[in-house]
Amino acid sequence: MRLLLTVTVLALLVGGAAAWWSGGSDDVADVSASSSPPAASSPAPAVTKDVPPSTASKAPTTPASPTTKKSDKPADVPKSGPGTFKAGKGKGSGSTVGKGVILTYRVQVEDGIQVSADQAVDEVAAILADSRSWTRDGKHGFRQVSSGAADLVIRIATPDTADSLCLAAIHLDTGNELNCEVPGGVVVNLRRWILGSPTFTGPISDYRALIINHEVGHSLGHGHEGCPGPGKLAPAMMQQIKGLNGCKPNAWPYDRQGRYISGPSVT
């Protein structure tokens, strides 16, 4: 369920991020404000380098679980990084999937966190190209770019940097744990990208698919949805980390037969 949080904090400006990111925070475990779908190929400033994370105070950090079902051993997730990013190129740079309104996107990974930007691009591209993802609606497509303007910039950042970017953009403290989504961009908390969620069973690749599908879904104008009933698949637009309410974990907006996996609207 979409958790509506209103947190009043001092407005912070984190370099250029605050200037072009404004709107709702969101995640499979967060709060989101509604936003209209972006126009195709709308201009966005270059964001290869960003200012260092803010030193603003944050809510107490919930430590990551020492074990995870996603891996045989716990991953070492750095808490902070330099706040600068590298854009990945990937294997299919410039390729387009889907049809209709084509949105360009760029994937960036924070420097020094031992996550390959090129590999992250390939993972995101594979998710968006999957027949169960948003291209199945026949109205949207995606083209990956490694430089220049992009409709969506997807950043994978350390918890401290993610907090700073989300706080500057939407005035919300994400507590070192959450992702956030805003018009024109998505900030993915590295802890979630590496460790997944304790409420989501299955491989980490599926949880990463849920992160991307959920956040991109908001960029396309979709709101949160609830569980449609015990034993049924949870919608991708459900905040599954908050509890499944009897539903089965699911990372995709559509099933393999092309049917949209929906649930009651959550306001």
C-alpha positions as CSV (number, residue, x, y, z in Angstrom):
1,M,0.0,0.0,0.0
2,R,1.2,3.5,-0.7
3,L,2.3,5.0,2.5
4,L,1.7,8.7,2.4
5,L,4.3,10.4,4.5
6,T,4.6,14.1,5.0
7,V,7.9,14.9,6.5
8,T,8.7,18.6,7.0
9,V,12.5,19.1,6.7
10,L,14.7,22.0,5.9
11,A,14.9,22.5,2.2
12,L,18.3,21.3,1.1
13,L,19.9,21.9,-2.2
14,V,22.3,19.1,-3.3
15,G,24.1,20.5,-6.3
16,G,22.0,20.3,-9.5
17,A,19.8,17.5,-8.2
18,A,17.3,19.7,-6.4
19,A,16.9,21.9,-9.5
20,W,15.6,19.2,-11.8
21,W,14.2,16.6,-9.4
22,S,11.1,17.6,-7.7
23,G,7.9,15.6,-6.8
24,G,7.0,12.4,-5.1
25,S,9.2,9.9,-3.3
26,D,8.5,6.3,-4.1
27,D,9.7,2.8,-3.7
28,V,8.4,-0.7,-3.2
29,A,8.8,0.5,0.4
30,D,8.2,4.2,0.4
31,V,6.0,7.2,-0.2
32,S,5.1,8.5,-3.6
33,A,3.4,11.6,-5.0
34,S,1.5,11.3,-8.2
35,S,3.1,12.7,-11.3
36,S,2.2,12.9,-15.0
37,P,4.1,10.7,-17.5
38,P,7.1,12.6,-19.0
39,A,7.0,13.7,-22.6
40,A,9.2,11.7,-24.9
41,S,12.8,13.0,-25.3
42,S,12.2,15.9,-22.9
43,P,15.5,17.7,-22.1
44,A,17.3,16.8,-18.9
45,P,20.6,18.2,-17.7
46,A,23.7,16.2,-17.8
47,V,24.2,14.4,-14.5
48,T,27.5,12.6,-14.8
49,K,28.9,14.3,-11.8
50,D,26.9,15.3,-8.7
51,V,27.7,17.1,-5.6
52,P,28.7,15.1,-2.5
53,P,26.0,13.9,-0.2
54,S,24.4,16.4,2.2
55,T,25.4,16.3,5.8
56,A,21.9,16.9,6.9
57,S,20.8,14.8,9.9
58,K,18.8,11.6,9.1
59,A,16.5,9.3,11.0
60,P,18.2,6.4,12.8
61,T,19.4,3.9,10.3
62,T,17.9,0.4,10.4
63,P,20.8,-2.0,10.1
64,A,20.7,-4.4,7.1
65,S,19.9,-8.0,8.0
66,P,23.1,-10.0,8.5
67,T,21.7,-12.7,6.3
68,T,19.7,-12.8,3.1
69,K,17.9,-15.4,1.1
70,K,19.2,-13.7,-2.1
71,S,22.8,-14.9,-1.6
72,D,24.8,-17.6,0.2
73,K,26.6,-14.9,2.2
74,P,25.8,-11.3,3.2
75,A,27.0,-8.6,0.8
76,D,29.2,-5.9,2.0
77,V,27.2,-2.7,1.2
78,P,29.1,0.5,1.7
79,K,27.1,3.1,3.6
80,S,28.4,6.1,1.8
81,G,30.2,7.1,-1.4
82,P,31.6,10.2,-3.2
83,G,28.3,11.4,-4.6
84,T,29.5,11.3,-8.2
85,F,28.2,8.9,-10.8
86,K,29.3,7.0,-13.9
87,A,26.9,6.3,-16.7
88,G,26.9,2.8,-18.1
89,K,26.9,2.0,-21.8
90,G,25.8,-1.6,-21.8
91,K,25.5,-4.0,-24.8
92,G,22.5,-2.4,-26.4
93,S,23.2,1.3,-26.2
94,G,20.8,3.2,-28.4
95,S,18.5,0.3,-29.0
96,T,14.7,0.7,-28.6
97,V,12.2,-1.7,-27.1
98,G,8.4,-1.3,-27.3
99,K,6.4,1.1,-29.4
100,G,4.3,4.2,-28.9
101,V,5.7,7.0,-26.7
102,I,9.5,6.2,-26.6
103,L,11.2,7.3,-23.3
104,T,14.9,7.6,-23.2
105,Y,16.7,6.5,-20.1
106,R,20.2,6.5,-18.7
107,V,21.5,4.3,-15.9
108,Q,24.2,5.7,-13.5
109,V,26.1,4.0,-10.7
110,E,27.8,5.9,-7.9
111,D,31.6,5.8,-8.2
112,G,33.6,3.5,-6.0
113,I,30.9,1.0,-5.0
114,Q,32.1,-2.0,-7.0
115,V,29.0,-2.3,-9.0
116,S,29.6,-2.3,-12.8
117,A,27.7,0.5,-14.5
118,D,27.7,-1.4,-17.7
119,Q,26.3,-4.5,-16.1
120,A,23.6,-2.4,-14.3
121,V,22.6,-1.0,-17.7
122,D,22.2,-4.5,-19.1
123,E,20.1,-5.6,-16.2
124,V,17.8,-2.6,-16.4
125,A,17.5,-3.0,-20.2
126,A,16.6,-6.7,-19.9
127,I,13.9,-5.8,-17.4
128,L,12.3,-3.1,-19.6
129,A,12.6,-5.4,-22.7
130,D,10.8,-8.3,-20.9
131,S,7.4,-9.1,-22.4
132,R,6.0,-8.9,-18.8
133,S,7.2,-5.3,-18.3
134,W,5.6,-2.0,-19.4
135,T,6.2,-2.4,-23.1
136,R,3.4,-5.0,-23.0
137,D,0.8,-2.2,-22.8
138,G,1.6,-1.3,-26.5
139,K,1.7,2.4,-25.6
140,H,5.3,2.8,-24.3
141,G,8.8,2.0,-25.4
142,F,12.3,2.7,-24.0
143,R,15.6,3.7,-25.5
144,Q,18.8,3.5,-23.5
145,V,21.3,6.3,-23.9
146,S,24.6,6.7,-22.1
147,S,25.0,10.5,-22.5
148,G,23.0,13.6,-23.3
149,A,19.4,14.3,-22.5
150,A,17.2,11.5,-21.1
151,D,13.6,11.4,-19.9
152,L,14.6,9.1,-17.0
153,V,17.8,8.9,-15.1
154,I,18.1,5.8,-12.9
155,R,20.8,6.1,-10.3
156,I,22.1,3.4,-8.0
157,A,23.5,5.1,-5.0
158,T,24.9,4.3,-1.5
159,P,22.4,4.7,1.4
160,D,23.9,8.1,2.4
161,T,23.9,9.5,-1.1
162,A,20.4,8.2,-1.8
163,D,19.2,9.9,1.4
164,S,20.8,13.2,0.3
165,L,19.4,13.1,-3.2
166,C,15.9,12.1,-2.1
167,L,15.9,14.7,0.7
168,A,17.0,17.5,-1.7
169,A,14.5,16.5,-4.4
170,I,11.4,15.8,-2.3
171,H,12.2,16.9,1.2
172,L,11.9,13.4,2.6
173,D,14.3,11.4,4.7
174,T,14.5,7.9,3.3
175,G,16.3,6.6,6.4
176,N,19.2,4.9,4.7
177,E,16.8,2.2,3.5
178,L,14.4,3.4,0.8
179,N,14.4,4.2,-2.9
180,C,12.7,7.3,-4.2
181,E,11.1,8.2,-7.5
182,V,10.6,11.7,-8.8
183,P,9.7,13.1,-12.2
184,G,12.7,12.7,-14.4
185,G,14.6,10.3,-12.2
186,V,14.8,7.3,-9.9
187,V,17.2,6.8,-7.0
188,V,17.8,3.2,-6.1
189,N,19.3,2.5,-2.7
190,L,22.3,0.3,-3.1
191,R,21.2,-1.7,0.0
192,R,18.0,-2.7,-1.7
193,W,19.8,-3.4,-5.0
194,I,22.2,-5.8,-3.3
195,L,20.3,-7.3,-0.5
196,G,16.7,-7.2,-1.8
197,S,13.8,-7.2,0.7
198,P,13.2,-9.6,3.6
199,T,9.5,-9.8,2.5
200,F,10.3,-10.8,-1.1
201,T,11.2,-14.4,-1.7
202,G,13.1,-15.4,-4.8
203,P,16.3,-14.4,-6.6
204,I,17.7,-10.9,-6.4
205,S,17.2,-10.5,-10.1
206,D,13.4,-10.6,-9.5
207,Y,13.6,-8.0,-6.7
208,R,15.6,-5.7,-9.0
209,A,12.9,-6.2,-11.6
210,L,10.3,-5.2,-9.1
211,I,12.2,-2.0,-8.2
212,I,12.5,-0.9,-11.8
213,N,9.0,-1.9,-12.8
214,H,7.5,-0.2,-9.7
215,E,9.4,3.1,-10.1
216,V,9.1,3.3,-13.9
217,G,5.4,2.5,-13.5
218,H,5.0,5.7,-11.4
219,S,6.8,7.6,-14.2
220,L,4.2,6.3,-16.6
221,G,1.4,7.6,-14.3
222,H,0.5,4.4,-12.4
223,G,-0.4,4.7,-8.7
224,H,-0.1,2.2,-5.9
225,E,-2.3,-0.9,-5.9
226,G,-3.2,-3.3,-3.2
227,C,-3.5,-7.1,-3.0
228,P,-6.4,-8.4,-5.2
229,G,-7.0,-11.4,-3.0
230,P,-5.3,-14.2,-1.0
231,G,-3.1,-16.5,-3.2
232,K,-3.1,-14.1,-6.1
233,L,0.0,-12.4,-7.6
234,A,0.8,-9.1,-6.0
235,P,0.7,-6.2,-8.5
236,A,4.1,-4.6,-9.4
237,M,2.6,-1.3,-8.2
238,M,1.9,-2.8,-4.7
239,Q,4.4,-1.8,-1.9
240,Q,5.3,-5.4,-1.4
241,I,8.0,-4.7,1.2
242,K,5.2,-3.4,3.5
243,G,3.6,-6.8,3.5
244,L,1.8,-9.0,0.9
245,N,-1.6,-9.3,2.7
246,G,-2.0,-12.9,1.4
247,C,-0.7,-12.2,-2.1
248,K,2.3,-14.0,-3.7
249,P,5.4,-12.0,-4.5
250,N,5.6,-10.7,-8.1
251,A,7.9,-8.4,-10.0
252,W,6.0,-7.8,-13.2
253,P,3.1,-5.6,-14.3
254,Y,1.9,-8.3,-16.8
255,D,1.7,-12.1,-16.7
256,R,3.0,-14.3,-19.5
257,Q,-0.3,-14.2,-21.2
258,G,-0.3,-10.4,-21.4
259,R,-2.8,-9.8,-18.7
260,Y,-2.2,-6.8,-16.4
261,I,-1.8,-7.8,-12.8
262,S,-4.0,-5.3,-11.0
263,G,-5.3,-4.7,-7.5
264,P,-7.5,-2.1,-5.8
265,S,-6.3,1.4,-6.0
266,V,-4.5,2.7,-2.9
267,T,-4.7,6.4,-2.2
